[in-house]
Amino acid sequence: MKVLNKKISSERAFSILKKPITTEKSTNLQQFNQYSFIVAKDSNSIEIKQAIEKIFKVKVLKINTSIIRGKAKSFKGTFGYRNDVKKAIITLKEGNTIDSSMEIKWCLLNLNP
């Protein structure tokens, strides 16, 4: 299978990365140079790598992705499911870091048109 390394646009890069995950577990992973993001479900690992390198100007070593199934919930007697979410854990090359206050800056980037 041949993989095409087609460059993505800045607009596509920002649409791939939804938001960073700032849980206790993901914060502990940062000491091993790993960062967690919620990404678009239609994106693949190559696109995620290009988006991270384009936005944060860092070098990516490895990407692990998983699709988290939505939980079953009941609200006022009606039953439904939450949306499925795709999560990516990115391992950066030694010496590269992403700012830990990125969620605050991320919200500001997405609020300003």
N, C-alpha and C positions, 0 to 999 in steps of 0.2 A: 504494500500500500504506500503510495507516494504522498507525502505531506507537503502542501504548498505553504511557504512562509510568506503570506501576504500581509503587508503592514496594515494596521487598523488606524482609523482616524481618531482624533481627540474626542470627538462626540461619541463614537462607539466605545472608546475606553472608559469614559465616564458613565455610559449606560450599562456597561458590564459590571462595574463595581457598585453595589448598592450601598453598603455601609460596613464599617469594621465591627467585629464582635469584641465587646469589652466585658467578658465574664472573668471570674477568678481563674478558671482553667486556661483561658486564652492569654491572660496576663502572665501566668507562670510560664507559658511557652515562649514568651518574648526573650527570656534569658538564654534560650537555645536558638535565638535568631529566627523564630517562627511567628508568623502573624496570621490572624484569621479574619476572613471577610465573608459577607453574604454577597453572592454574585448572581447574575442573571442565569435563569435555568437553561437558556438556549446557547450559552457560551461553552467553549471547550477549553482545555488546559493551555493550548497555544495562545488563544486570544486573551486569557486571563494573565498569562505571563507577559505578553506585550503591553497590556493595559497597566499592570503594576510598574513595569520598567518605564513606561512613558509618563505616568503621572508622578511617581515618587523618585524617578531617576536613580534606581538601584538595580543591582544584578540579581536575578532569581536563579536559584539552583534547582529547586524541585517544587512541584505543586501536587497536593493531594485534594481531591474533590469528593464530596458525598452529597447525596440528595436526602434531606431530612423530610420524612413523611409528615403531613399535617395531622395534628391530634384531633380525635373525635370530641366534640363539645356539644353541650346542650344549653340553649339559652331560651328562657321563658317557654319551655315545652317543645321547642323546635330543635331538631337534631341536625347537626352539620359537621363539617370538617374545616379546619384551618388550612390555609394554602401550604403547598409543599415549598421548601426552601432549599436552595443549593448553597453549600458551604465550601469554601476553599481555604486550605491551610498552606501558606506560602513559606518556604524556607529560603532565606536570603544568603548570599555569599558572605563569607567572613569579612567583617569590617563595614558592611552596609547595615543601616538601621532605618526604621521609619519612626517618625515622631510619635510619642505615646499619647499626645493630646490631639490625635488626628480626628477623633469623632466630633469634637467641638468645631474644628475647622471644616470638617466634611459637611456638617449641618449648615454652616455659613455659606459654603460653596453652592450647595443645592438650593438655598433660599434665594440667593441673588441671581436674577435671570441673566 
